[in-house]
Amino acid sequence: MSFRSTFLRLFGAAVVCGSLAVEAFAGQSTIKPAGEKSGASRPLALTSYNQQPAQPGSSKETTTVKTTVSGGESWDIQGPVFLRSADPEEPGELAIKNIFEYSHFRRGANDERDEYEYELELEYGLIENHELLLIMPWELGEGRVQGNGDISLGWHWRLWQEDGWLPAFAMRNFIRIPSGVNSSGVDYTWRGLFTWTLAPDSLRLHFNPFLTSINGENGEYNDDGFRWRGVGGWRDDDDDDRNFRWGAALGVDYKIDENLLWITDYRYENGEREGTRDNHTAELGLDWKLDDHNTLGFASEISLDGDHNGPAVTGKISYIHTLNLK
């Protein structure tokens, strides 16, 4: 038997043994790489081997290899940015988010104001592809805000995972309950979450359209009963409030390394009142994973419109503690 024939036989046997070992390990192992969620959302390669015996008079073996790739990249955007991915929390995982926010409003050269807010968020992975959310914001300082402390309840449902050119898709539904100070009405928000992988395990593209039905008249009122309007300052007219608002965010997130995630997005939304212009905002964020249970998040929003319709600049910092309740 020639050296070439012997080498080919040994090589074919090694391939077969290696594939059997990988399949056996995959069936027993429960270890997931860092940043990977359950549901096999990383690209999964399924390889099968069809080895045919050598024909009489032939010194070669024929090996047919078939590879199927499915799934996509999956990890959380946890920080205080607006942008979100389609990926829910893992089942049994509870994320407790503490978010501190500062906003600066500018109505003119001599008319500026600051706002400070604390927000508590709870995100719990109920079952595979489903997540429950609770959000409760408080405006700090003067506290003259009707609806301060309202609770919002949400449900995140991932309908499918990424598959080739098909993006992962999830939707979030929120209901604001009038549980705060002199609150009124119930608001509903729908938000779509599309996620595409641009570079494996490092870069993704996200598109988040949203729709909101506003049925209450919550807001900040001064001592004369006038409501804060942004454009036009304090006013006593509520008839020109928009009861239906919409918009979308488009952005990317990039893994600098396993513990640092950089996020940037552009957000469009229509004005809060009839007759006001639409809003355009740029956002930058950074998620810093300290360990498996603790994460710091940073974000900054800048108005691209250059006037006083909405905050001119916003800064946010968050501390997230994650518990595994399985």
Residue pairs with C-beta under 8 A, 6 or more apart in sequence:
1 59
2 59
4 59
5 59
5 60
8 59
8 60
8 61
9 61
12 51
12 61
12 63
15 49
15 63
16 49
16 51
19 47
19 49
32 38
33 42
34 258
35 75
35 201
35 255
35 258
36 42
36 74
36 75
37 74
37 75
37 76
37 87
37 88
37 90
38 90
38 91
38 128
39 74
39 128
39 129
39 161
40 71
41 71
41 72
41 73
41 74
41 87
41 161
41 162
41 168
42 71
42 72
42 73
42 74
42 201
43 69
43 70
43 71
43 72
43 73
43 200
44 69
44 70
44 71
45 67
45 68
45 69
46 67
46 68
46 70
47 65
47 66
47 67
48 65
48 66
49 63
49 64
49 65
50 63
50 64
50 66
51 61
51 62
51 63
52 61
52 62
52 63
52 64
53 61
54 60
54 61
69 164
70 163
70 164
71 161
71 162
71 163
72 161
72 162
72 163
72 167
72 168
72 195
72 196
72 197
73 162
73 197
73 200
73 201
73 204
74 85
74 87
74 161
74 168
75 85
75 87
75 255
75 261
76 85
76 87
76 89
77 83
77 84
77 85
77 206
77 253
77 261
77 263
77 285
77 287
78 95
78 97
78 287
78 295
78 297
78 318
78 320
79 261
79 263
79 285
79 286
79 287
79 295
79 296
79 297
79 298
79 299
79 316
79 318
79 320
80 97
80 99
80 101
80 285
80 297
80 298
80 299
80 316
80 317
80 318
81 263
81 265
81 283
81 285
81 297
81 299
81 316
82 208
82 249
82 265
82 267
82 283
82 301
83 206
83 208
83 249
83 251
83 253
83 263
83 265
83 283
83 285
84 172
84 191
84 193
84 206
84 208
85 168
85 193
85 195
85 204
85 206
85 253
86 158
86 161
86 162
86 167
86 168
86 169
86 170
86 193
86 194
86 195
87 158
87 168
87 170
87 195
88 125
88 129
88 130
88 131
88 156
88 157
88 158
88 170
89 95
89 123
89 124
89 125
89 131
90 125
91 125
91 126
91 127
91 128
91 326
92 125
92 324
92 325
92 326
93 124
93 125
93 322
93 323
93 324
93 325
94 122
94 123
94 124
94 125
94 322
94 323
94 324
94 325
95 121
95 122
95 123
95 124
95 320
95 321
95 322
96 120
96 121
96 122
96 320
96 321
96 322
96 323
97 119
97 120
97 121
97 122
97 123
97 318
97 319
97 320
98 118
98 119
98 120
98 318
98 319
98 320
99 118
99 119
99 120
99 121
99 297
99 316
99 317
99 318
100 116
100 117
100 118
100 316
100 317
100 318
101 115
101 116
101 117
101 118
101 119
101 314
101 315
101 316
102 114
102 115
102 116
102 117
102 314
102 315
102 316
103 114
103 115
103 116
103 117
103 311
103 313
103 314
104 112
104 113
104 114
104 311
104 312
104 313
104 314
105 112
105 113
105 114
105 115
105 230
105 308
105 310
105 311
105 312
106 112
106 308
106 312
107 113
107 230
107 233
107 308
108 308
111 233
115 139
115 141
115 311
116 139
116 140
116 141
117 137
117 138
117 139
117 140
118 137
118 138
118 140
119 135
119 136
119 137
119 138
120 134
120 135
120 136
120 137
121 133
121 134
121 135
121 136
122 133
122 134
122 135
123 131
123 132
123 133
123 156
124 131
124 132
124 133
124 325
125 131
126 132
129 157
129 158
129 159
129 170
130 155
130 156
130 157
130 158
131 155
131 156
131 157
132 153
132 154
132 155
132 156
133 152
133 153
133 154
133 155
133 156
133 172
133 174
134 151
134 152
134 153
134 154
135 151
135 152
135 154
135 174
136 149
136 150
136 151
136 152
137 148
137 149
137 150
138 148
138 149
139 145
139 148
139 220
143 181
144 220
144 221
144 222
145 181
145 218
145 219
145 220
146 180
146 181
146 182
146 183
146 184
146 217
146 218
146 219
146 220
146 221
147 178
147 180
147 181
147 182
147 183
147 184
147 216
147 218
147 219
148 180
148 181
149 179
149 180
149 181
150 176
150 177
150 178
150 179
150 180
150 183
150 218
151 176
151 177
151 179
151 180
152 174
152 175
152 176
152 177
153 174
153 175
153 177
154 172
154 173
154 174
154 175
155 172
155 173
156 170
156 171
156 172
156 193
157 170
157 171
157 172
157 173
158 168
158 169
158 170
159 169
159 170
159 171
160 166
160 168
160 169
161 168
162 168
162 195
162 196
162 197
167 194
167 195
167 196
167 207
168 193
168 194
168 195
168 196
169 192
169 193
169 194
169 195
170 192
170 193
171 190
171 191
171 192
171 193
172 189
172 190
172 191
172 193
173 188
173 189
173 190
173 191
174 187
174 188
174 189
174 190
174 191
175 186
175 187
175 188
176 186
176 187
176 188
176 189
176 216
177 186
178 184
178 185
178 186
178 216
178 218
180 218
183 216
183 218
184 216
184 217
184 218
185 214
185 215
185 216
185 217
185 218
186 215
186 216
187 212
187 213
187 214
187 215
187 216
188 212
188 213
189 210
189 211
189 212
189 213
190 210
190 211
190 212
191 208
191 209
191 210
191 211
192 207
192 208
192 209
192 210
193 206
193 208
194 206
194 207
194 208
195 204
195 205
195 206
196 204
196 205
196 206
197 203
197 204
198 204
198 205
198 252
201 255
202 254
202 255
203 252
203 253
203 254
203 255
204 252
204 253
205 250
205 251
205 252
206 249
206 250
206 251
206 252
206 253
206 265
207 248
207 249
207 250
208 248
208 249
208 250
209 246
209 247
209 248
210 246
210 247
210 248
210 249
210 269
211 244
211 245
211 246
212 244
212 245
212 246
213 243
213 244
214 241
214 242
214 243
214 244
214 245
215 243
217 227
217 238
217 241
219 227
219 228
220 227
220 228
221 227
221 228
222 228
222 234
224 234
225 236
226 234
226 235
226 236
227 234
227 235
227 236
227 238
228 234
229 235
229 273
230 272
230 308
230 309
230 310
231 273
231 276
231 308
231 309
240 273
240 274
240 275
241 272
241 273
241 274
242 270
242 271
242 272
242 273
242 274
245 269
245 270
245 272
246 269
246 270
247 267
247 268
247 269
247 270
247 279
248 267
248 268
248 269
249 265
249 266
249 267
249 268
249 283
250 265
250 266
251 263
251 264
251 265
251 266
251 283
252 263
252 264
252 265
253 261
253 262
253 263
254 261
254 262
254 263
255 261
255 262
256 262
258 289
259 288
259 289
259 290
260 286
260 287
260 288
260 289
261 286
261 287
261 289
262 285
262 286
263 283
263 284
263 285
263 286
263 287
263 299
264 282
264 283
264 284
264 285
265 282
265 283
266 280
266 281
266 282
266 283
267 279
267 280
267 281
267 282
267 283
268 278
268 279
268 280
268 281
269 278
269 279
269 281
270 278
270 279
271 277
271 278
271 279
271 309
272 310
276 309
277 305
277 309
279 303
279 305
279 309
279 310
280 303
280 304
280 305
281 301
281 302
281 303
281 304
281 310
282 301
282 302
282 304
283 299
283 300
283 301
283 302
284 299
284 300
285 297
285 298
285 299
285 300
286 297
286 298
286 299
287 295
287 296
287 297
288 295
288 296
288 297
288 298
289 295
290 296
292 322
293 321
293 322
293 323
294 319
294 320
294 321
294 322
295 319
295 320
295 322
296 317
296 318
296 319
296 320
297 316
297 317
297 318
297 319
297 320
298 316
298 317
298 318
299 314
299 315
299 316
299 317
299 318
300 313
300 314
300 315
300 316
301 311
301 313
301 314
301 316
302 312
302 313
302 314
303 310
303 311
303 312
303 313
